[in-house]
Amino acid sequence: MSNMKQLRSLFVAFTKESLRNRMEVFFNILFPLILLILFGTFFGTPEVNRLRVGIYIEQSGGLSIDNFAEFGFEAEFFDSRTNLLESMDARRLDLAIEVKNDEIIFSYLEGNISKTSQIKMLEHAIKAVLEKKVNGVEDVISLNKIPVSVGRVKSDHLNYLMAGIIAISLLSSGMFSVINLFGRYQEQGVLKRIVVAPINPFNFVIGSTLTRFLISFLSVLIIMFSNNLIFHSQFDVYWPAFIVTVISSTLGMMALGVLLVIIFKSSGAAESAGVLMVFMVFLAGVYFPVSFLPKYLQYISAVLPIKYVADLMRFVVGVESMSMSWFIVTNLVLAGAGIVLLYLAGKKFLGQVR
């Protein structure tokens, strides 16, 4: 059998094995989708984050319903204080505002940590604006807000998060595939059978790598399609750079898997990879910018490869900007590390079982 036919047969076999492996399908496709839906619903759905505000104006003191329109929230106005407080007690409101002649009373239920900060900010904003209107203070400075996007599309938390979840998918696809290839296959004696069979050992490694590229692209496209379908996010994908990033990132994450197999041996690599994955996800700027971390944790984040995968992905989908020189260097480092370590791992593990 020629090398090309052999490589094609191995590629098809690896692809079938990957799609039949329930655990692999879960971590490569379903797990990132679960994260997307979970965090996307929490951070990206307006209905989840919107404050439910109730207002009762007893004695206006010159204030009217129109005075509350500029704050941008949807408010329900009540004709009595009793009805307002009953709605608050029934948890149909997050914030109740009572306006009397010379005071404004804010009432809210404590314990809702996710909305307390919003309520506090809104409280100070309402107080400042209404005091200005009551006292007849004229504007001295006119403030115009001009939003400037750091990327090619409007950047919000959902877009930032989606690119990070793609990075998790690439991490899982690349890292666990190598652990499966050189860890589980070695324990099950598959590598011994490969060596004695009339198969080029490096075709075996290349066939597995090509399968990783296919699974990575499949996983990333499913995540992007689901994100657009559920949350209606729009991206400006630079497809040539996108393809290069998926390939180099997959190779980089495979390099990480090789290091884990070498350091922790085959039996402990999978458990170590699971722990490392959780550690990296929370320190590499996947869910929130690295700048939110304490300074000493930012230094740790700087050595985590998934951070750079997430940065690359945000650039190619248009969420953040990046210099082309840094884009090229980062991709070359990831791809180079993957190629070199896969070559060395092939020689090491396939040579050991001869």
Steps between C-alpha positions, in 0.01 A plus 500: 500500500634841404565761766210718382249214506632393838472855634146534365396170659647603836329839478161338436556248781601769751203716400253214550659413833481861618134541406411171669684591820227653717742654747696668221185632334384638834820689582567620145148606400235470771702639792586829320136528389383460859740776609381723217133460591562527875719811500336649192162488670641660813711772337349548159122484531352844579203347681734342752691819584219756473385653826130487574419843642176623656426870564235669712479881500306619805582870496691593190674815614532594136596148388307301241517165325693666219787574737573126525499433126862603443638225721420238235343233722150365461300602805151416620313788662263431791203699622555414867785429736328179617495351151865595450615328819281195434672454164836534670408238765381266224844540333351642182726804543871538564474867603211709633523880480269724703501872419371738764516875515849531639640148492547191281484160670676202341394152615652173384541146627849419626676182399478532122872549448480506121274808501601686815781686323264603220248625755764704685623662178144577392422645842786751480419590139131563571580701810746727315275561199181561698676736741623699202148526357338596831760770570488629144871449439604571140751282314846656496675230295341306216621141492482301178572128513667358190548122530817375331533126442839338555425254221305487174169438678339631816664327793281391789539236766319235296728544199804494726371186669420319175857534372627369833272196481637422153845503660376247758374280217839512326677429829284197564525369143876531479613412851279199565559355152872464567435351842268254327753427225817450706340424837194282465621331180829411667327348803264300278785368285380673184840656436667158506263374234565811289877446512486135389240575233609619152412859594728800489506618866505865398197447277334385820588830673412713196165322454411574862607864458287548189204358689561758774483777240167366374353466851627846596341665197176308557487601866581866432242533222231337716577745784488801267177384335336432838613837632350678201180295517438539875650840583503664152860612532661641189868461414730618225702183446824532305486147359860450381631607842224296666609179324867562583410567866295182541780287351785660697298506824412133465868418450594714799249327724622162375851607607362565846351150502838353404666674795236363737545145372879525537488660847216305661525179295198351328310391810491843664495729198121510459437591864776762492359643177155540658643691797724711277210582270292641787802696626577649158141588414465727803843660475539545124238765434237268357203627701629848587800719405832410655526860625233414759744262670749601771841588363670179612233289330546700179860378491375141524245566228777624269651148480174317431463409130121516505521874571662555164254269327212705643671826393551368147139388474367838617710664232390279211128537585537878529447545874847639580789649309850357461805593299562273203859439610384373841233289331760333277752444782239349733373260233853396406588427864186292556535309174875451541464367855233257383698368203826457693343334804279270293808390303697434819206324662458277197865397516489452875179300541502308175870426545447370853258231389723357226 
